[in-house]
């Protein structure tokens, strides 16, 4: 069977801490689908976008998904159980320094205007002020330091060339406006922890991350799935895990309670943050649908399996993409949702995987895993 197996790819999209938690739960459930000889650690290609690049790297290092699941559930201190403070540390020194230097900088702007005899327009004031502040709220240096140190401590391979599987992590060059795929021959000299950090540089939230003088931003800024990377490298079976879908807030079937009143509300009534989050999810879903339609039509010989939560999952919507407080609950929920979906669609899935030389089993899907900790 191994000799006849197709080239496979696992694609993990972004979604912050919540998205990574959902992906760990989904992959733990997915591993129960496979018979002996294959698992989420045995794909030929791993493609991680933004937060998905962390989980893709761990999978490419042959770290079992249920090990990640157990470490987070039991709150063991390890690279697999990162804390919010390990990644999100406001750089108060930079902010205070910026505020302290603001009068001097504005005075210099005035001098520049007078020296160059520019005409001052009051409408330029917002732009002039924005230029004086950092390009993001958080620095990515804490995340990069934590990942690099944790990888060394836990023996996680931090070099693209030492992996047995292919690993690709896309990001965008901010100044050139082009995609860079770390892990390709021309972009694999940096540490993997640096590539992950570059792909996680969410605009406005994080400042762009620099590698060799180039500024990079979030790999989800343009494409959502980057399926072309897997297709061009010969994948014939692609499993795509997408944790971020828009909520279907149908008042007859769903209720989004406002924190201030407890009443069912529209997304707009929940304020600017949830409205922004919903619009981002809508945009991501439309990009994903277009990509799936395109590649399924252009490459009918390639099977693309999509794993994602339903649009009625209010729990996943209310947990912000950067929330670490509820990630254990989200991880368990992702596990339960995925396991239920695999059970329901098992006959079709078994046929698809069999076409690519991968054996599956229904027994483990229906057996309760005694080693799984009870969700909090």
WOVENUR-V791945 format. One record per backbone hydrogen bond with DSSP energy under -1.0 kcal/mol. CO is the residue of the C=O (numbers start at 0). NH is the residue of the N-H. E is the energy in kcal/mol with one decimal. If there is no record, write none. Layout:
BEGIN
co=CO nh=NH e=E
co=CO nh=NH e=E
END
This chain:
BEGIN
co=1 nh=4 e=-1.1
co=6 nh=235 e=-3.2
co=6 nh=236 e=-1.4
co=7 nh=44 e=-1.6
co=8 nh=238 e=-2.7
co=9 nh=46 e=-2.6
co=10 nh=240 e=-2.9
co=11 nh=48 e=-2.7
co=14 nh=18 e=-2.1
co=15 nh=19 e=-2.4
co=16 nh=20 e=-2.3
co=17 nh=21 e=-2.4
co=18 nh=22 e=-2.3
co=19 nh=23 e=-2.0
co=20 nh=24 e=-2.1
co=21 nh=25 e=-2.8
co=22 nh=26 e=-2.7
co=23 nh=27 e=-2.0
co=24 nh=28 e=-1.9
co=25 nh=29 e=-2.5
co=26 nh=30 e=-2.1
co=28 nh=31 e=-1.2
co=29 nh=32 e=-1.9
co=32 nh=360 e=-2.5
co=34 nh=37 e=-1.3
co=38 nh=41 e=-2.0
co=43 nh=165 e=-2.6
co=44 nh=9 e=-2.5
co=45 nh=167 e=-2.7
co=46 nh=11 e=-2.7
co=48 nh=51 e=-2.2
co=49 nh=52 e=-2.1
co=50 nh=53 e=-1.2
co=51 nh=55 e=-2.5
co=52 nh=56 e=-1.9
co=53 nh=57 e=-1.8
co=54 nh=58 e=-2.4
co=55 nh=59 e=-2.5
co=56 nh=60 e=-1.1
co=57 nh=62 e=-2.1
co=58 nh=61 e=-2.0
co=63 nh=67 e=-1.4
co=64 nh=68 e=-2.5
co=65 nh=69 e=-2.3
co=66 nh=70 e=-2.2
co=67 nh=71 e=-2.2
co=68 nh=72 e=-2.4
co=69 nh=73 e=-2.5
co=70 nh=75 e=-2.3
co=77 nh=80 e=-1.7
co=82 nh=85 e=-1.2
co=83 nh=86 e=-1.4
co=83 nh=87 e=-3.3
co=89 nh=91 e=-1.7
co=90 nh=94 e=-2.0
co=91 nh=95 e=-3.2
co=92 nh=96 e=-2.6
co=93 nh=97 e=-2.4
co=94 nh=98 e=-2.4
co=95 nh=99 e=-2.6
co=96 nh=100 e=-2.1
co=100 nh=104 e=-2.6
co=101 nh=105 e=-2.6
co=102 nh=106 e=-2.1
co=103 nh=107 e=-2.1
co=104 nh=108 e=-2.2
co=105 nh=109 e=-2.1
co=106 nh=110 e=-2.1
co=107 nh=111 e=-2.5
co=108 nh=112 e=-2.3
co=109 nh=113 e=-2.3
co=110 nh=114 e=-3.0
co=111 nh=115 e=-2.4
co=112 nh=117 e=-2.3
co=120 nh=123 e=-2.8
co=121 nh=124 e=-1.5
co=123 nh=127 e=-2.5
co=124 nh=128 e=-2.5
co=125 nh=129 e=-2.5
co=126 nh=130 e=-1.8
co=128 nh=131 e=-1.3
co=129 nh=132 e=-1.3
co=137 nh=206 e=-2.5
co=139 nh=143 e=-2.5
co=140 nh=144 e=-2.7
co=141 nh=145 e=-2.5
co=142 nh=146 e=-2.7
co=143 nh=147 e=-2.4
co=144 nh=148 e=-2.4
co=145 nh=149 e=-3.0
co=146 nh=150 e=-2.8
co=147 nh=151 e=-1.8
co=148 nh=152 e=-2.6
co=149 nh=153 e=-2.6
co=150 nh=155 e=-2.3
co=157 nh=191 e=-2.0
co=158 nh=161 e=-1.5
co=159 nh=162 e=-1.1
co=165 nh=45 e=-2.6
co=167 nh=47 e=-2.1
co=168 nh=181 e=-2.4
co=170 nh=179 e=-3.0
co=171 nh=216 e=-2.3
co=172 nh=176 e=-2.4
co=177 nh=172 e=-3.1
co=179 nh=170 e=-2.4
co=180 nh=183 e=-1.4
co=181 nh=168 e=-2.5
co=183 nh=186 e=-1.9
co=186 nh=182 e=-3.4
co=190 nh=194 e=-1.7
co=191 nh=195 e=-2.7
co=192 nh=196 e=-1.8
co=193 nh=197 e=-2.3
co=194 nh=198 e=-2.1
co=195 nh=199 e=-1.2
co=197 nh=200 e=-1.2
co=198 nh=218 e=-2.1
co=199 nh=201 e=-2.3
co=200 nh=217 e=-2.7
co=201 nh=205 e=-3.1
co=202 nh=204 e=-1.9
co=203 nh=136 e=-2.2
co=204 nh=137 e=-2.7
co=208 nh=215 e=-2.7
co=210 nh=213 e=-1.9
co=213 nh=210 e=-2.2
co=214 nh=173 e=-2.8
co=215 nh=208 e=-2.3
co=216 nh=171 e=-2.1
co=217 nh=220 e=-1.8
co=225 nh=228 e=-1.5
co=226 nh=230 e=-2.4
co=227 nh=231 e=-2.7
co=229 nh=234 e=-2.2
co=230 nh=233 e=-1.8
co=235 nh=302 e=-2.2
co=236 nh=8 e=-2.3
co=237 nh=304 e=-3.1
co=238 nh=10 e=-2.9
co=239 nh=306 e=-3.2
co=240 nh=12 e=-2.0
co=246 nh=248 e=-1.0
co=247 nh=249 e=-1.8
co=249 nh=252 e=-2.0
co=249 nh=253 e=-2.9
co=255 nh=264 e=-2.2
co=257 nh=261 e=-3.2
co=262 nh=257 e=-2.4
co=266 nh=269 e=-1.3
co=267 nh=270 e=-1.3
co=270 nh=274 e=-1.8
co=271 nh=275 e=-2.5
co=272 nh=276 e=-2.5
co=273 nh=277 e=-2.5
co=274 nh=278 e=-2.1
co=275 nh=279 e=-2.2
co=276 nh=280 e=-2.0
co=277 nh=281 e=-2.4
co=278 nh=282 e=-2.3
co=279 nh=283 e=-2.2
co=280 nh=284 e=-2.5
co=281 nh=285 e=-2.3
co=282 nh=286 e=-2.1
co=283 nh=287 e=-2.4
co=284 nh=288 e=-2.7
co=285 nh=289 e=-2.2
co=286 nh=290 e=-2.2
co=287 nh=291 e=-2.7
co=288 nh=292 e=-2.7
co=289 nh=293 e=-2.3
co=290 nh=294 e=-2.6
co=291 nh=295 e=-2.4
co=292 nh=296 e=-1.6
co=293 nh=297 e=-2.7
co=294 nh=298 e=-2.3
co=298 nh=301 e=-2.1
co=302 nh=237 e=-3.1
co=304 nh=239 e=-3.4
co=306 nh=241 e=-2.8
co=309 nh=312 e=-1.2
co=310 nh=247 e=-3.4
co=311 nh=313 e=-1.5
co=312 nh=316 e=-1.2
co=313 nh=317 e=-2.5
co=314 nh=318 e=-1.1
co=319 nh=322 e=-2.1
co=320 nh=16 e=-1.1
co=325 nh=329 e=-2.2
co=326 nh=330 e=-2.9
co=327 nh=331 e=-2.2
co=328 nh=332 e=-2.2
co=329 nh=333 e=-2.9
co=330 nh=334 e=-2.1
co=331 nh=335 e=-2.5
co=332 nh=336 e=-2.8
co=333 nh=337 e=-2.2
co=334 nh=338 e=-2.5
co=335 nh=339 e=-2.2
co=336 nh=340 e=-2.1
co=337 nh=341 e=-2.6
co=338 nh=342 e=-2.1
co=339 nh=343 e=-1.9
co=340 nh=344 e=-1.9
co=344 nh=348 e=-2.4
co=345 nh=349 e=-3.2
co=346 nh=350 e=-1.6
co=347 nh=351 e=-1.9
co=348 nh=352 e=-2.7
co=349 nh=353 e=-2.1
co=350 nh=354 e=-1.7
co=352 nh=357 e=-2.5
co=353 nh=356 e=-1.9
co=355 nh=5 e=-1.7
co=358 nh=34 e=-2.2
co=361 nh=365 e=-1.3
co=368 nh=371 e=-1.5
END
